[in-house]
Amino acid sequence: MNISRRHFVKGLTKATAGIVALGSSSGLLAKSYSRIAGANERINVGVIGCGGMANDHMNALLEMKESDKVGITAICDVYTNRLDKAKELTQGRTFKEYRKLLESNDVDYVLIATPEHWHHQMTLDAIDAGKHIYVEKPMTHSIEQARAVTEKIAGTKLKLQVGVQGMSDESYETAHQMIQEGALGKVVMAHIDYSRNYVNDFWANKIDSDAKPGVNLDWDAWLGPAPKRPWDARRYFQWRRYWDYSGGIATDLFIHRVTRIIKSVGLSFPDYVVATGGKWNFADSVAEIPDTFNMMLDYPEKMTVLLVSSMANDMPIRHVIRGHKATLEFIREGFTITPQEATNEAVISSTGEEEKDNQIFTYKKTGAEDITLHHRNLLGAIRENEPLKCDHTLGFYGVVACMMGVESFRRRKYLKWDTHGEKFIEN
């Protein structure tokens, strides 16, 4: 197949037409809601967890109040200081017990913005309460939990959006359609990173000295399904650094990156996963998780996905999908496709001579990695059954990839996916 400018434009036309037909979140603007049956009915949100990430969500939802006819009617947190601040921001009714919030008749969907170890049970309880769900990434804290959520939500008409908001950038849908049409030839590899550079320690969030368990914070409720431990302010305010509540780099950062590759190439479960790394720079940190972490995943489509991260050096690597005939690179504006010289077939020019078309094709995105677009997509799904950008199935694929990486690292083992049992085994 000739990877020519003509081919790219033709492929792009088909791809973008398909996206319009599906209805992308970026295209479903707030002003179009008036043409949707039931669009004038306000959708109310209950917020479970009022920490840092939740504040970004609450501010976005408040900005959408009039344009998208959405409101925050209820908020919940186990820490009174955070709950009071959220009350001041949203004017929502306050709850310290999330199950009481789920009993509210004026809550249509819940935002679950808690640490990872609570995602599973809160999601199951929200389904039982008949609520639509926006659950922050990762969907759950384990593969078994992800399977349980997937099976339960599939038997309902409820909508579940996983908070990998990068999926509201339509670049990955477009890339998928072009890859399916053969724009890259046989895909053999993808590599992508997510790195940062901390100075003294990594993910060492500020500890609020006002937090007093038994006075203004319910420590036992926060621990919930996690192992019982005495109060530790670092575990509460810096929970991403501990395995009980987080998968570290894998589930906080890589989940964003690997989901992009899964969506673009059309992957599901990997065949094999291996992870490496350690606390190479912050050796004295109390963090249980590594500051340097890398994963390699082999997929049954006969391709390898490589993910790279360091918390001590933020020099990025190129985010690319490599095919036998061309390379797709994700850039800030969208993506490019560059033909491979060796497999770029010659075409006949207007003068009758053979020549190769080595032009780089560029796709400019219209969506973005954006919380507002991601909530708007969920609203569209609730109101008019618009396809979700990151549903429970895509969420399940992401959890499997990342948690196999976590378990490979912690066991120092090369893991294989058991398709029949939907679990990993040591290879």
Secondary structure, DSSP 4 states (H G I P E B T S, - for coil): ----HHHHHHHHHHHHHHHHHH--TTTS-GGGGGGSTTTTSPEEEEEE--SHHHHHHHHHHHHTTTTTTEEEEEEE-SBHHHHHHHHHHH-PEEESSHHHHHT-TT-SEEEE-S-GGGHHHHHHHHHHTT-EEEEESSS-SSHHHHHHHHHHHHTSS--EEEE-GGGGSTHHHHHHHHHHTTTTSSEEEEEEE---B-SSSSS-PPP-TT--BTTTB-HHHHHTTSPP----HHHHHTGGGSTTT--THIIIIIHHHHHHHHHHHT--S-SEEEEEEE-SS-TT---SS-SEEEEEEEETTTEEEEEEEESB------EEEEESSEEEEEETTEEEEEE-GGG---EE-TTS-EE---PPEEEE-S--S-HHHHHHHHHHHHHH-PPPSS-HHHHHHHHHHHHHHHHHHHHT--EEEETTTTEEEE-
